[in-house]
Amino acid sequence: MYHPRLKGNAYEAGKRYGEILFKNGFRLPKVTEEKLTFGEQCQPILVDFDPSIVQEIQGFSDGCQSSFEEVHSFLLSIGVFELASQCSIFSAFNGNEMIVGRNYDMLLDFKKTTESSLVCMDGKNKYIGHSDCFIGKVDGINHHGLFVGITSVPHEGVKPGLNFYIGVKHILENCRTVEEGIAVLKRFPSSVANNYLLADSLGNMAVVEVTPHDYKVRLPTNHYIHCTNHHESSSASETLNWSKSLERYSTLDLFLKENAHNMTLPLAQSIMSDTKGHVCLHLKQHGFGTLFSVVANLNTLEIHRAEGQPNRAKYVYDKRLIDVV
C-alpha cells in the first residue's frame, strides 16, 4: 500500500503525485474508445461540480506524462463498465464516541495499487483517504471528524455523470457534518449506484442510497447503521449473491445489535475480522477478497488500518491526521 502525502494547490498536488508514480514505473493503462467517448460526455459535468478536481487531474496528467483526456476518461469510467468493489461498512455511537469500521473488498490483484493518502491541499479540509486509484477516494476521515465510505451496488445501463471516487473526495474536502454530506449527495450527478455511509463526531450517521436517477436517505433506528452491496430500500438482486452481500449485512446487524452501545476500536477490529459471516471476505474462486480494513474513532481521530485481510494482517495505528491537526 502506498502512503502519499499531498499538499499545495490542486494542480501542484496532482502533478507531484503523478511524477512520483511515473518515476516508480507507473504507466496509465490503455483507454478504450468507448471510455474516451464516455469521458468526453462526463467532462462538463465534473467542471460544473468541482473545478478543483479537474485541476488535480490536469496536474496528474502532466506529472505522469499522459493526456488529460486519457486520465480523465480512465478515472470516470471506473465502476461503469466493469466489476466494482464489494465492501462492508458500519458506524456505531456508544453514547460518547462514534466508531466506524470499513472493509474494502476487490480483486486481489488490485492490492498492489491501494493507497492511504494524507491530503492537505490549500483551502480544503485535511483528511486521510483510501483508494485503489490515483485520484479520488473510496473512504476517508477528515479533520472535522467526518467519515464517508462507499459500497457498490449493481446498476443497469450507462449514464454520463460522476462516480464514487469523485463523490467521496468532494465530501471529505468540503464538508464538516453528515448533514452537509447528504446535501452534496442529493445533487450529485452519479453515473453508478452506491451506498454512501456517512458518520460524524456529533453522533450523526446515515446511509444515502444513490442511483444514476435517484437517491434515498436511510437513518439509523438504533445507535448504529451499516451497508454492504445492495440497497436496503429495494429487493436484493441475484447478481450480488456471489459476493455474499446479504450474509455480510446480516452478520454486521447481529454484531451491532449486541455491541453498538459499548463499541470500541478493538471490538470494531474483531467485527471486521469475522470470516464465518464473510465480513472479512475471501472468495478464492473469484480471486476476490478484503484488500484493507480501517477502523476509526471520529471523536479522537484515532485511525487503525490493516493492510490486507484483517483476520491475518495486523491493525496499525495511523497518526498522520492527528499530527497535522
C-alpha positions in Angstrom: 0.0 0.0 0.0 1.3 3.5 -1.0 1.2 6.2 1.7 1.4 9.5 -0.2 1.2 13.0 1.3 -0.4 15.5 -1.0 -0.2 19.3 -0.4 -0.3 22.6 -2.2 -3.0 23.6 -4.6 -4.9 21.0 -6.6 -2.7 21.2 -9.7 0.5 21.0 -7.7 -0.7 18.0 -5.6 -1.7 16.1 -8.7 1.5 16.9 -10.6 3.7 15.9 -7.7 2.0 12.6 -7.3 1.9 11.9 -11.0 5.7 12.5 -11.1 6.3 10.1 -8.2 4.3 7.3 -9.7 5.8 7.8 -13.1 9.3 7.7 -11.6 8.4 4.4 -10.0 7.2 2.8 -13.2 3.5 3.8 -13.4 2.1 4.0 -16.9 -1.6 4.7 -17.5 -3.4 1.6 -18.8 -4.7 1.9 -22.4 -8.1 3.7 -22.5 -10.6 2.3 -25.0 -12.5 4.4 -27.4 -15.7 3.6 -25.5 -14.2 5.1 -22.3 -12.8 8.1 -24.1 -16.2 8.9 -25.5 -17.8 8.4 -22.1 -15.1 10.7 -20.5 -15.8 13.4 -23.0 -19.5 13.3 -22.1 -18.7 13.5 -18.4 -16.1 16.3 -18.5 -18.5 19.3 -18.4 -20.4 17.6 -15.6 -17.2 17.4 -13.5 -16.2 21.0 -14.4 -19.5 22.2 -13.1 -19.4 20.0 -10.0 -15.9 20.5 -8.7 -13.3 22.5 -10.9 -10.5 21.8 -8.4 -10.6 18.1 -9.2 -10.3 19.0 -12.9 -7.1 20.9 -12.0 -5.8 18.0 -10.0 -6.4 15.6 -12.9 -4.6 18.0 -15.2 -1.6 18.1 -12.8 -1.5 14.4 -12.5 -1.7 14.0 -16.3 1.3 16.3 -16.7 3.2 14.6 -14.0 2.7 11.1 -15.4 3.2 12.2 -19.0 -0.3 11.2 -20.1 -3.0 13.2 -21.8 -5.7 14.9 -19.7 -8.4 13.2 -21.9 -7.0 9.7 -21.2 -6.6 10.2 -17.4 -10.0 11.8 -17.0 -11.7 9.2 -19.1 -10.0 6.3 -17.3 -10.9 7.7 -13.9 -14.5 8.5 -14.5 -15.2 5.1 -16.3 -14.3 3.0 -13.2 -17.3 1.1 -11.9 -19.3 2.0 -15.0 -18.1 -0.7 -17.5 -16.6 -3.3 -15.2 -16.7 -5.1 -11.9 -16.8 -2.8 -8.9 -15.7 -3.3 -5.3 -17.8 -5.3 -2.8 -17.4 -3.9 0.7 -18.8 -3.8 4.3 -19.1 -0.6 6.4 -20.7 0.3 9.8 -20.8 3.1 12.2 -21.9 2.9 15.9 -22.4 5.5 18.6 -21.7 4.2 22.1 -23.1 7.3 23.8 -19.9 9.2 23.9 -17.9 8.4 20.7 -18.6 7.5 17.1 -16.7 4.4 15.9 -16.6 3.3 12.3 -15.4 0.1 10.6 -14.8 -0.4 6.9 -13.5 -3.4 4.8 -12.6 -2.8 1.2 -13.2 -5.9 -1.0 -11.9 -6.0 -4.5 -10.0 -8.2 -6.9 -6.9 -9.4 -5.1 -4.6 -8.3 -7.9 -5.6 -4.7 -7.0 -3.8 -4.9 -3.7 -0.6 -3.5 -5.2 -2.4 -0.3 -6.2 -4.1 0.5 -2.9 -3.1 3.7 -1.1 -3.7 5.6 2.1 -3.2 9.3 1.5 -2.7 12.2 3.8 -4.3 15.1 1.9 -3.6 18.7 3.0 -4.5 20.8 0.0 -4.8 24.6 0.1 -8.3 25.8 1.2 -9.6 22.2 1.8 -10.2 20.0 4.8 -7.3 17.8 5.8 -8.0 14.1 5.7 -6.8 10.5 5.4 -8.4 8.9 2.4 -8.1 5.4 1.0 -8.3 4.2 -2.6 -7.1 1.9 -5.3 -6.8 4.7 -7.8 -4.5 7.7 -8.1 -7.2 10.4 -7.8 -10.5 10.0 -5.9 -11.2 8.1 -2.7 -13.4 5.2 -1.6 -13.5 6.2 2.0 -11.8 8.6 4.5 -11.9 10.7 7.7 -11.3 14.4 7.7 -10.1 16.6 10.5 -13.6 17.6 11.5 -14.4 14.0 12.4 -16.5 13.3 9.3 -16.3 9.8 7.7 -17.6 8.8 4.4 -17.2 5.4 2.6 -18.9 3.7 -0.3 -20.1 0.3 -1.2 -21.0 -0.6 -4.8 -24.5 -1.7 -5.9 -25.5 -3.3 -9.2 -26.9 -0.9 -11.8 -28.2 -1.2 -15.3 -27.3 1.0 -18.3 -24.7 3.7 -18.8 -25.4 7.3 -17.9 -22.8 10.1 -18.2 -22.0 11.5 -14.7 -19.5 11.2 -11.9 -18.5 8.1 -10.0 -18.0 7.4 -6.3 -14.3 8.4 -6.4 -15.4 12.0 -7.0 -18.3 11.9 -4.6 -16.2 10.7 -1.6 -13.3 13.0 -2.4 -15.5 16.1 -2.7 -17.3 15.4 0.6 -14.0 14.8 2.5 -12.5 18.0 1.2 -15.5 20.3 1.6 -17.9 19.0 4.3 -17.9 19.0 8.1 -21.0 17.1 9.1 -23.3 14.3 7.9 -26.0 16.9 7.0 -23.6 18.7 4.7 -22.6 15.4 3.1 -26.2 14.4 2.5 -26.8 17.8 0.8 -23.9 17.1 -1.6 -25.3 13.6 -2.5 -28.8 15.0 -3.1 -27.4 16.9 -6.0 -24.6 14.5 -7.0 -24.8 13.5 -10.7 -24.0 9.9 -10.2 -23.2 7.6 -13.1 -23.4 4.5 -10.9 -25.3 3.0 -8.0 -23.7 3.1 -4.5 -24.3 3.2 -0.8 -22.6 6.1 0.9 -22.3 5.7 4.7 -21.7 9.0 6.5 -20.9 9.5 10.2 -19.6 12.4 12.2 -18.2 13.1 15.7 -21.5 14.7 16.8 -23.2 11.3 16.7 -25.0 11.7 13.4 -25.0 8.9 10.8 -26.8 7.9 7.6 -26.7 5.8 4.5 -27.5 7.5 1.3 -28.6 5.0 -1.4 -27.6 6.6 -4.7 -28.6 5.6 -8.2 -28.0 7.4 -11.5 -31.6 8.6 -11.3 -32.5 9.0 -7.7 -31.4 8.8 -4.0 -32.8 7.7 -0.7 -31.6 8.6 2.8 -31.7 5.8 5.3 -31.3 6.9 9.0 -30.5 4.6 12.0 -33.3 3.2 14.1 -30.9 2.3 16.9 -27.4 3.6 17.6 -25.8 2.1 14.5 -26.1 1.8 10.8 -24.4 -0.4 8.2 -24.4 -1.3 4.5 -23.0 -3.9 2.1 -23.7 -4.2 -1.6 -27.4 -3.8 -2.0 -29.9 -1.1 -1.3 -32.0 -2.0 1.7 -34.9 0.0 0.3 -35.2 -2.3 -2.7 -35.3 -6.1 -3.3 -31.8 -7.7 -3.4 -30.6 -8.5 -6.9 -29.5 -12.1 -7.8 -26.3 -10.6 -9.2 -24.9 -9.8 -5.7 -25.2 -13.3 -4.3 -21.7 -14.2 -5.3 -20.2 -11.6 -3.0 -22.4 -12.7 -0.1 -23.8 -9.2 0.4 -26.9 -10.4 2.3 -24.9 -12.6 4.6 -22.4 -9.8 5.4 -25.3 -7.4 6.1 -27.0 -9.9 8.5 -23.7 -10.7 10.3 -23.0 -7.0 10.9 -26.5 -6.5 12.1 -26.2 -9.3 14.7 -22.9 -7.9 16.0 -24.1 -4.3 16.1 -27.4 -5.1 17.9 -25.4 -6.7 20.7 -22.4 -4.4 20.8 -23.2 -0.9 19.5 -23.7 0.6 23.0 -20.2 -0.5 24.1 -18.4 -0.2 20.8 -14.6 0.3 21.0 -11.8 0.2 18.4 -10.7 -3.3 19.5 -14.3 -4.6 19.2 -14.6 -2.9 15.8 -11.4 -4.7 14.7 -12.9 -8.0 15.8 -16.1 -7.5 13.9 -14.3 -6.6 10.7 -12.1 -9.6 11.1 -15.0 -12.1 11.1 -14.8 -14.8 8.5 -17.7 -17.0 9.4 -20.2 -14.4 8.2 -17.8 -13.2 5.4 -17.4 -9.7 6.7 -13.7 -10.4 6.1 -14.2 -11.7 2.6 -12.1 -14.3 0.8 -13.5 -15.7 -2.4 -10.6 -17.7 -3.8 -12.6 -18.9 -6.8 -13.2 -15.3 -7.9 -9.7 -14.0 -6.9 -11.6 -11.6 -4.7 -11.4 -10.5 -1.1 -10.7 -7.9 1.5 -7.7 -5.7 0.5 -7.6 -3.5 3.6 -9.6 -2.7 6.7 -10.0 0.6 8.6 -11.5 1.3 12.0 -11.6 4.8 13.5 -12.8 6.9 16.4 -14.2 10.0 14.9 -14.0 12.0 18.1 -10.3 11.4 18.7 -9.3 10.9 15.0 -7.6 7.7 16.0 -7.3 5.5 12.9 -6.1 1.9 12.7 -5.6 0.1 9.4 -4.9 -3.5 8.4 -3.2 -3.6 5.0 -4.5 -7.0 3.9 -7.2 -9.3 5.2 -7.8 -8.2 8.9 -8.0 -11.8 10.1 -4.4 -12.1 9.2 -2.9 -8.6 8.9 -2.2 -6.6 12.0 -4.1 -3.3 12.5 -1.5 -0.4 12.7 -2.2 3.0 14.3 -2.0 5.8 11.8 -1.2 9.1 13.5 -0.7 11.3 10.4 -4.1 13.1 10.6 -3.7 13.8 14.3 -0.1 15.1 13.8 -1.2 17.7 11.2 -4.4 18.9 13.0 
